[in-house]
Amino acid sequence: MAAGAYFQGSTSTWVRYSDYEFRQINTGTTFVSPSVNAIPEVYDPLLDVDAMVTAAINAGMLCINRESDEKIRKAVSDFVARYGLVGLISAKQAEPRPSDNISFFPFDNHIPDAVVLPSIHEGTPETVKLGFSRNYAERYDWLVKFFRELAYSFCSYLLYYGEYGEIDSDARAMCARGVNGIFGEATIPQCHIELKEKPILVWDFCSLSQALCMALGLMMADESQPLRACRFCGKIFLAGHPLAAFCDPKCKNKYNVYKSRDKKAGKE
């Protein structure tokens, strides 16, 4: 079952901007932040949660596979453009700290006022609203680290169940630690009921990273294994049916072609 199925009848809110850019400070550290004239938009990340999880994991897989920085940067850029920054400032804390000025507002000389946007729940924590500010930025290397850890968690899960009979108890214990690495310091998401034409469960995620971790956890705990690695290219994809083994028909055809060639070469 895809993660989206677990959130049917639910909603949440996050903010993304119409444009983002990579910027460096004088120390050479690279940040990702909304462009000067970017327009904020409030949206529901749960409407596209399955695609969001797969995009995050595939960005992390590029890091694990040591792909070029150009490919990794593009994957991070594409994710942020579609879903926004992941809310690292609010992922592990409820109140702003003096150090946040340097870590998350490197192009300002002070922490700005929290942004106020329509559709943002009035009980939203201060740090979450700060993360919606136009001046807010997240370090590129921290984003890469988060996506890599998300992918490592999923790879540990695949190894544990895919190779269970082939790996020893120490390796299984290592996989278990790897799976739970992203949940170690995660806070518990809050929720409330809104009474509209029908009751709606509203998830008050403190960060987009929290929503990603929760959705991935639900998908990994699902016996139908909705998230899989393509047998040919290794890309993570959402399985449309129980026997799906390839991310698209092209990979399936290429796999069969190479398999056929290998058989012929073996006969010769």
VEXKE-10210 format. One line per 5 residues: number of its first residue (from 1); for each residue x, y, z of N, C-alpha, C. Coordinates in steps of 0.001 Angstrom, whole numbers, m for minus. Layout:
N
NUM> X:Y:Z:X:Y:Z:X:Y:Z | ...
END
This chain:
268
1> 843:m1188:0:0:0:0:882:1244:0 | 625:2166:m915:1395:3395:m973:1110:4250:254 | 2066:5132:603:1890:5968:1792:664:6854:1676 | 361:7290:435:m790:8149:230:m2077:7520:729 | m2165:6182:659:m3376:5494:1106:m3571:5640:2609
6> m2466:5712:3362:m2561:5866:4814:m3070:7254:5204 | m2876:8211:4306:m3246:9588:4617:m4551:10021:3956 | m5311:9071:3426:m6603:9419:2850:m7498:10012:3936 | m8166:11103:3606:m8988:11788:4595:m8184:12685:5508 | m6874:12806:5215:m5992:13652:6021:m5457:14797:5176
11> m4915:15774:5840:m4285:16887:5131:m3148:17444:5972 | m2343:18277:5382:m1257:18943:6079:m912:20195:5280 | m39:21014:5795:375:22211:5056:1881:22383:5111 | 2428:22845:4009:3835:23218:3931:3941:24383:2956 | 5089:24997:2905:5277:26146:2026:6441:25895:1077
16> 6214:26199:m170:7292:26156:m1166:7287:27494:m1909 | 8426:27854:m2458:8543:29091:m3230:8640:28771:m4708 | 8332:29756:m5510:8315:29551:m6962:9703:29389:m7553 | 10736:29784:m6818:12095:29660:m7350:13101:29618:m6198 | 14125:28790:m6358:15195:28678:m5356:16538:28859:m6041
21> 17546:29186:m5260:18888:29355:m5805:19937:28849:m4825 | 21094:28497:m5365:22244:28099:m4560:23108:29344:m4351 | 23444:29617:m3082:24248:30792:m2765:25361:30409:m1797 | 26496:31073:m1924:27636:30811:m1043:27900:31999:m129 | 28356:31701:1095:28815:32762:1981:30330:32831:1868
26> 30946:33794:2552:32391:34016:2359:33258:32860:2820 | 32722:31951:3621:33502:30773:4040:33492:29680:2976 | 32679:29877:1938:32578:28880:878:31432:27899:1062 | 30700:27988:2193:29565:27097:2444:28400:27454:1526 | 27819:26437:901:26719:26641:m31:25374:26428:660
31> 24444:27334:399:23096:27258:937:22078:27226:m206 | 20898:26703:100:19768:26754:m831:18712:27639:m191 | 18235:28628:m928:17257:29554:m367:16324:30056:m1465 | 15160:30590:m1095:14261:31173:m2093:14938:32349:m2799 | 14668:32505:m4072:15196:33645:m4809:14531:34930:m4319
36> 15143:36064:m4632:14680:37346:m4126:13221:37618:m4465 | 12827:37315:m5695:11468:37618:m6142:10548:36393:m6151 | 10977:35325:m5492:10167:34095:m5468:8864:34328:m4700 | 7825:33648:m5145:6498:33790:m4546:6187:32559:m3699 | 5784:32743:m2428:5446:31594:m1578:4086:31006:m1915
41> 3972:29703:m1746:2705:29010:m1987:2486:27986:m875 | 1314:27997:m279:951:26996:720:332:25812:m8 | 801:24601:287:270:23420:m387:194:22249:587 | m427:21174:153:m570:19973:967:407:18910:477 | 1494:18640:1212:2486:17648:760:1950:16222:743
46> 860:15955:1463:322:14597:1510:m375:14207:210 | m708:15186:m625:m1360:14879:m1895:m408:14173:m2856 | 891:14372:m2650:1893:13792:m3550:2986:13100:m2748 | 2585:12519:m1610:3580:12011:m664:4385:10837:m1228 | 3785:9985:m2052:4519:8837:m2601:5645:9294:m3529
51> 5328:10247:m4410:6351:10776:m5315:7414:11538:m4540 | 7005:12212:m3474:7948:12974:m2652:8964:12042:m1984 | 8488:10926:m1449:9380:9963:m793:10358:9356:m1794 | 9863:8945:m2953:10747:8332:m3953:11778:9338:m4464 | 11376:10606:m4636:12322:11636:m5087:13418:11854:m4051
56> 13051:11871:m2774:14034:12069:m1708:15016:10895:m1636 | 14487:9687:m1715:15359:8510:m1634:16287:8436:m2840 | 15766:8719:m4027:16611:8653:m5223:17698:9723:m5196 | 17414:10880:m4594:18463:11894:m4418:19546:11337:m3491 | 19122:10663:m2440:20079:10060:m1516:20866:8925:m2138
61> 20231:8164:m3033:20922:7058:m3699:22077:7560:m4561 | 21905:8746:m5148:23002:9328:m5927:24213:9577:m5037 | 23963:9982:m3794:25054:10218:m2834:25727:8899:m2456 | 24906:7895:m2163:25446:6593:m1770:26273:5980:m2902 | 25817:6166:m4139:26513:5608:m5302:27655:6504:m5787
66> 27890:7593:m5060:28994:8515:m5363:28924:9048:m6792 | 27728:9439:m7166:27554:10074:m8471:28164:11471:m8431 | 28259:12110:m9563:28879:13426:m9643:28073:14456:m8856 | 28770:15477:m8377:28088:16535:m7629:27049:17224:m8511 | 27301:17262:m9793:26339:17878:m10718:24997:17142:m10684
71> 25043:15803:m10694:23816:15012:m10643:23118:15161:m9291 | 23918:15138:m8221:23349:15258:m6878:22704:16625:m6701 | 23397:17660:m7138:22863:19017:m7001:21565:19179:m7781 | 21513:18581:m8959:20279:18673:m9756:19122:17967:m9056 | 19398:16792:m8460:18352:16044:m7766:17838:16833:m6559
76> 18762:17444:m5810:18365:18263:m4657:17584:19477:m5127 | 18063:20115:m6190:17385:21284:m6745:15974:20938:m7214 | 15830:19809:m7903:14516:19380:m8393:13565:19103:m7232 | 14085:18465:m6179:13237:18167:m5023:12748:19449:m4363 | 13671:20361:m4109:13317:21609:m3434:12348:22432:m4279
81> 12563:22453:m5588:11668:23217:m6467:10241:22672:m6415 | 10118:21363:m6227:8788:20737:m6233:8125:20735:m4857 | 8946:20571:m3794:8359:20387:m2461:8791:21430:m1429 | 9803:22232:m1738:10286:23220:m786:11434:22684:53 | 11998:23525:897:13051:23103:1823:12443:22186:2877
86> 13282:21379:3528:12743:20300:4374:12526:20691:5830 | 12844:21946:6199:12558:22397:7566:13545:21913:8603 | 14834:21944:8279:15836:21465:9225:15872:22291:10505 | 15490:23557:10433:15506:24402:11625:14518:23920:12680 | 13408:23327:12234:12359:22906:13172:12303:21401:13373
91> 13222:20675:12746:13173:19210:12823:13431:18687:14229 | 14247:19403:15023:14641:18883:16342:14465:19900:17466 | 13778:21006:17202:13631:22027:18227:12304:22753:18069 | 11808:23305:19149:10523:24001:19129:10680:25515:19111 | 11781:26019:19660:11976:27462:19748:13264:27869:19032
96> 13289:29086:18465:14503:29579:17803:15657:29705:18790 | 16897:29542:18285:18097:29690:19114:19006:30732:18479 | 19846:31399:19259:20744:32413:18696:21607:31881:17550 | 22028:30629:17645:22885:30046:16603:22157:29887:15274 | 20816:29957:15296:20050:29798:14058:20335:30914:13072
101> 20770:32078:13586:21066:33200:12696:22144:32823:11687 | 23192:32145:12176:24290:31736:11303:23915:30508:10484 | 23225:29567:11108:22948:28288:10454:21856:28369:9394 | 20840:29206:9618:19684:29219:8720:19344:30581:8122 | 20011:31641:8580:19792:32967:8009:21147:33615:7726
106> 21972:32944:6907:23353:33396:6691:23463:34688:5896 | 22400:35072:5205:22449:36284:4385:21746:37455:5069 | 21387:37271:6351:20766:38304:7163:21650:38541:8376 | 21537:39713:8992:22301:39943:10220:21450:39719:11466 | 20251:39156:11275:19390:38833:12412:18354:37812:11963
111> 17712:37163:12935:16621:36248:12615:15379:37081:12323 | 14784:36965:11142:13624:37792:10797:12380:37356:11556 | 11346:38148:11443:10064:37767:12026:9510:36561:11282 | 8792:35712:12004:8195:34532:11381:7203:34957:10314 | 7198:34251:9206:6312:34605:8099:4858:34262:8444
116> 3953:35103:8000:2527:34869:8206:1880:34690:6846 | 1328:33513:6608:705:33213:5320:m698:32672:5547 | m1603:32905:4606:m2945:32327:4720:m2853:30800:4757 | m3773:30180:5413:m3877:28710:5494:m2864:28076:6440 | m2019:28873:7086:m1097:28323:8073:m1810:28292:9422
121> m1858:27120:10026:m2576:26945:11292:m2007:27879:12354 | m2889:28535:13114:m2457:29536:14088:m1592:28945:15200 | m1687:27635:15416:m879:26997:16450:466:26509:15946 | 820:26843:14702:2087:26403:14127:3263:26958:14936 | 4227:26119:15348:5365:26580:16148:6165:27685:15455
126> 6815:28506:16259:7559:29644:15740:8658:29215:14778 | 9373:28135:15102:10474:27708:14229:9975:27236:12874 | 8797:26618:12843:8232:26175:11565:7926:27386:10688 | 7317:28405:11278:6988:29617:10523:8246:30361:10085 | 9295:30307:10887:10562:30910:10484:11108:30212:9233
131> 10906:28901:9156:11365:28129:8002:10630:28458:6727 | 9523:29170:6842:8767:29597:5662:9191:30984:5182 | 10125:31610:5898:10568:32958:5556:11363:32973:4253 | 11260:34071:3525:12025:34220:2288:13526:34254:2565 | 13921:34698:3755:15336:34792:4097:15908:33493:4647
136> 15048:32514:4841:15487:31230:5396:16287:30449:4352 | 17326:29776:4800:18170:28978:3891:18602:27703:4602 | 18869:26675:3830:19385:25420:4383:20694:25068:3696 | 21653:24621:4505:22944:24263:3945:22796:23099:2975 | 23442:23248:1836:23373:22204:811:23916:20879:1338
141> 25042:20913:2077:25617:19662:2576:24714:19010:3628 | 23937:19803:4376:22998:19229:5337:21820:18570:4619 | 21379:19176:3529:20314:18559:2731:20792:17238:2138 | 22002:17243:1605:22579:16024:1038:22665:14940:2114 | 23105:15329:3301:23232:14370:4414:21863:13772:4763
146> 20833:14599:4808:19498:14094:5135:19012:13110:4074 | 19154:13457:2799:18706:12556:1738:19514:11259:1734 | 20813:11362:2011:21664:10162:2068:21221:9244:3206 | 20913:9822:4363:20477:9019:5514:19129:8359:5237 | 18254:9066:4540:16959:8496:4174:17160:7292:3250
151> 18039:7452:2261:18322:6365:1322:19027:5206:2025 | 19937:5510:2945:20651:4457:3682:19672:3631:4511 | 18701:4300:5110:17672:3595:5871:16924:2611:4979 | 16553:3065:3788:15806:2195:2877:16685:1064:2338 | 17943:1352:2046:18865:312:1569:19071:m759:2640
156> 19145:m338:3901:19303:m1288:5009:18090:m2208:5087 | 16930:m1637:4872:15681:m2406:4856:15691:m3425:3708 | 16112:m2986:2518:16167:m3894:1362:17148:m5034:1606 | 18303:m4711:2159:19320:m5731:2410:18836:m6733:3447 | 18203:m6242:4491:17748:m7105:5583:16778:m8161:5070
161> 15788:m7732:4288:14761:m8668:3826:15134:m9362:2513 | 15936:m8707:1699:16314:m9318:432:17388:m10372:571 | 18247:m10208:1578:19371:m11125:1750:19351:m11785:3131 | 18182:m11895:3748:18098:m12351:5139:18818:m13678:5366 | 18626:m14609:4463:19240:m15923:4641:20712:m15955:4300
166> 21216:m14875:3677:22603:m14843:3232:23518:m14040:4150 | 22952:m13278:5081:23777:m12446:5961:23688:m12958:7402 | 24750:m12745:8156:24795:m13260:9531:24091:m12309:10498 | 24057:m12683:11758:23330:m11907:12759:23923:m10511:12954 | 25247:m10390:12825:25881:m9072:12973:25442:m8133:11850
171> 25376:m8674:10638:24939:m7866:9498:23479:m7476:9639 | 22657:m8407:10158:21239:m8082:10360:21081:m6996:11419 | 21901:m7064:12464:21848:m6033:13508:22271:m4680:12942 | 23262:m4690:12056:23714:m3454:11429:22606:m2864:10557 | 21901:m3737:9835:20785:m3282:9005:19680:m2666:9856
176> 19403:m3293:10993:18360:m2779:11887:18725:m1382:12385 | 20011:m1183:12708:20451:152:13137:20350:1142:11989 | 20682:674:10787:20620:1550:9618:19208:1989:9305 | 18261:1074:9428:16853:1393:9165:16362:2457:10126 | 16756:2336:11386:16221:3227:12421:17035:4497:12624
181> 18092:4672:11838:18925:5861:11995:18168:7157:11827 | 17246:7194:10875:16510:8440:10607:15444:8716:11654 | 15100:7693:12460:14049:7881:13455:14599:8149:14853 | 15932:8050:15006:16533:8130:16327:16173:9358:17130 | 16223:10552:16482:15963:11788:17198:14694:12478:16700
186> 13890:11754:15949:12686:12372:15384:11649:12635:16468 | 11007:13782:16367:9929:14095:17302:8639:13452:16814 | 7680:13298:17717:6408:12671:17365:5513:13704:16691 | 5000:13416:15490:4126:14393:14826:2813:14574:15575 | 2336:15800:15588:1069:16117:16226:m40:16133:15175
191> m1268:16035:15629:m2399:16110:14703:m3625:16650:15436 | m4598:17107:14669:m5857:17558:15246:m6964:17355:14222 | m8197:17444:14667:m9358:17259:13795:m9976:18618:13476 | m10202:18856:12192:m10943:20047:11775:m12340:19614:11348 | m13342:20290:11886:m14730:19952:11567:m15213:20843:10426
196> m15231:20256:9224:m15719:20970:8040:m17005:20275:7595 | m17222:20128:6302:m18384:19375:5830:m18316:17949:6345 | m17098:17464:6476:m16840:16188:7138:m15551:16348:7934 | m15343:15569:8970:m14132:15743:9782:m12864:15416:8991 | m11850:16226:9190:m10577:16050:8485:m9450:15954:9518
201> m8627:14926:9371:m7464:14774:10235:m6328:15624:9669 | m5860:16571:10443:m4799:17476:10000:m3502:17122:10719 | m2476:16792:9938:m1163:16477:10508:m352:17758:10628 | 99:18056:11841:902:19253:12093:2377:18868:12139 | 2929:18538:10974:4340:18149:10923:5214:19350:11271
206> 6221:19118:12115:7125:20207:12478:8126:20492:11365 | 8255:19570:10430:9161:19754:9296:8753:18811:8182 | 9190:19131:6975:8924:18231:5856:9753:16954:6022 | 10908:17069:6651:11733:15885:6903:10994:14907:7804 | 10235:15416:8765:9451:14553:9646:8364:13811:8857
211> 7708:14524:7946:6684:13898:7108:7295:12805:6233 | 8485:13066:5692:9171:12082:4854:9527:10835:5651 | 10055:11025:6851:10434:9881:7687:9209:9044:8051 | 8117:9705:8403:6909:8985:8775:6359:8199:7588 | 6309:8842:6415:5783:8179:5223:6653:6988:4834
216> 7980:7158:4894:8880:6051:4567:8701:4907:5551 | 8553:5228:6833:8339:4190:7841:7084:3386:7568 | 6006:4061:7191:4753:3370:6867:4929:2453:5663 | 5681:2920:4679:5877:2123:3467:6778:916:3721 | 7793:1094:4582:8678:m36:4885:7969:m1083:5736
221> 6994:m654:6536:6268:m1596:7392:5145:m2306:6647 | 4895:m1901:5407:3822:m2492:4610:4298:m3801:3980 | 3551:m4874:4199:3943:m6190:3683:3972:m6256:2154 | 3221:m5368:1488:3183:m5402:22:4431:m4782:m601 | 5303:m4194:218:6554:m3585:m242:6324:m2646:m1434
226> 5620:m1541:m1217:5319:m629:m2327:6540:55:m2922 | 7584:240:m2118:8821:840:m2624:9808:m257:m2979 | 10346:m187:m4196:11284:m1225:m4649:12420:m603:m5445 | 13494:m1363:m5610:14621:m929:m6423:14516:m1613:m7779 | 14613:m842:m8835:14525:m1395:m10193:15617:m2446:m10395
231> 15233:m3579:m10929:16166:m4689:m11118:17257:m4350:m12137 | 16997:m3372:m13005:17977:m3038:m14041:18839:m1826:m13662 | 18189:m693:m13358:18949:543:m13129:19151:885:m11657 | 18416:216:m10762:18565:465:m9338:17753:1634:m8814 | 17039:2327:m9686:16229:3469:m9240:15097:2987:m8340
236> 14793:3766:m7289:13705:3419:m6378:12391:3877:m7006 | 11400:3000:m6990:10121:3341:m7616:8967:2787:m6795 | 7797:3310:m7060:6579:2862:m6386:5945:1769:m7235 | 5848:569:m6679:5327:m578:m7430:3832:m434:m7690 | 3447:m616:m8955:2039:m525:m9312:1288:m1822:m9109
241> 2026:m2952:m9042:1393:m4253:m8799:2395:m5155:m8080 | 1931:m6233:m7479:2780:m7081:m6625:4045:m7632:m7279 | 4020:m7861:m8596:5165:m8478:m9262:6089:m7468:m9938 | 5821:m6192:m9768:6628:m5159:m10420:8087:m5256:m9978 | 8993:m5262:m10963:10421:m5362:m10661:11240:m4294:m11390
246> 10571:m3494:m12229:11276:m2483:m13010:10556:m1143:m12890 | 11341:m68:m12943:10759:1265:m12777:9968:1710:m13993 | 10293:1181:m15172:9518:1497:m16377:9760:413:m17437 | 8947:390:m18501:9085:m644:m19540:10451:m648:m20222 | 11086:519:m20355:12395:576:m21001:13422:m253:m20235
251> 13409:m130:m18908:14357:m896:m18098:14065:m2399:m18197 | 12796:m2742:m18256:12427:m4156:m18381:12937:m4720:m19705 | 12762:m3959:m20784:13222:m4413:m22104:14745:m4542:m22137 | 15440:m3560:m21578:16899:m3601:m21565:17401:m4787:m20745 | 16749:m5035:m19618:17126:m6166:m18765:16980:m7477:m19531
256> 15865:m7636:m20238:15623:m8865:m20999:16607:m9021:m22147 | 16968:m7887:m22786:17938:m7937:m23883:19297:m8406:m23365 | 19767:m7798:m22275:21060:m8189:m21706:21034:m9622:m21185 | 19920:m10023:m20628:19793:m11392:m20127:19866:m12383:m21271 | 19210:m12036:m22386:19232:m12899:m23570:20638:m13002:m24153
261> 21351:m11873:m24171:22724:m11878:m24690:23639:m12729:m23817 | 23455:m12633:m22532:24271:m13425:m21611:24053:m14920:m21816 | 22788:m15300:m22063:22478:m16717:m22293:23144:m17214:m23563 | 23083:m16374:m24623:23717:m16750:m25894:25230:m16863:m25739 | 25796:m15930:m25010:27254:m15944:m24791:27665:m17176:m24008
266> 26806:m17609:m23080:27087:m18808:m22292:27059:m20059:m23124 | 26139:m20108:m24093:26042:m21275:m24969:27235:m21362:m25898 | 27716:m20198:m26344:28869:m20184:m27246:30134:m20566:m26502
END
